Amino acid sequence: MKMYILVKQDVPDKLVPVITAHASLACFRKFEHNENMQTWINGIFKKVVCVVSEKEFINATKETDHIILTESALENKEVCIAFVPREEYSKMFKFFRMWTPQDHL
């Protein structure tokens, strides 16, 4: 069981760790009574952070049980979407790229 967190590709790398930390907490708080969330939080709570285009982000919002986060440092722009953990995700999730920092300083 995994929680997917999708971050828009234009979000600066230096903000991604904090944004994804907030996303996992916000998702837990919003869905803490969800059966899948309870199973996840009481087990090995795996998270997958992926980078997505604007189109992929919009398509992902059509999935159920998610929360969208904004970032005040980026003029309250939508930057991230986190999903209630589940065993199976729709096929599109298999094609999202894992996030890796581009700045290796």
MONORBEL-V953256 format. One record per residue. N is the residue number from 0. RES is the residue in one small letter. BURIAL is + if it has 9 or more other ideal C-beta (glycine too) atoms within 8 Angstrom, else -. Layout:
{{N RES BURIAL} {N RES BURIAL}}
This chain:
{{0 m +} {1 k +} {2 m +} {3 y +} {4 i +} {5 l +} {6 v +} {7 k +} {8 q -} {9 d -} {10 v +} {11 p -} {12 d -} {13 k -} {14 l +} {15 v +} {16 p -} {17 v -} {18 i +} {19 t +} {20 a -} {21 h +} {22 a +} {23 s +} {24 l -} {25 a +} {26 c +} {27 f +} {28 r -} {29 k -} {30 f +} {31 e +} {32 h -} {33 n +} {34 e -} {35 n +} {36 m +} {37 q +} {38 t +} {39 w +} {40 i +} {41 n -} {42 g -} {43 i -} {44 f -} {45 k -} {46 k +} {47 v +} {48 v +} {49 c +} {50 v +} {51 v +} {52 s -} {53 e -} {54 k -} {55 e +} {56 f +} {57 i -} {58 n -} {59 a +} {60 t +} {61 k -} {62 e +} {63 t -} {64 d +} {65 h +} {66 i +} {67 i -} {68 l +} {69 t +} {70 e +} {71 s -} {72 a -} {73 l +} {74 e -} {75 n -} {76 k -} {77 e +} {78 v +} {79 c +} {80 i +} {81 a +} {82 f +} {83 v +} {84 p +} {85 r +} {86 e -} {87 e -} {88 y +} {89 s -} {90 k -} {91 m +} {92 f +} {93 k -} {94 f -} {95 f +} {96 r -} {97 m -} {98 w +} {99 t -} {100 p -} {101 q -} {102 d -} {103 h -} {104 l -}}
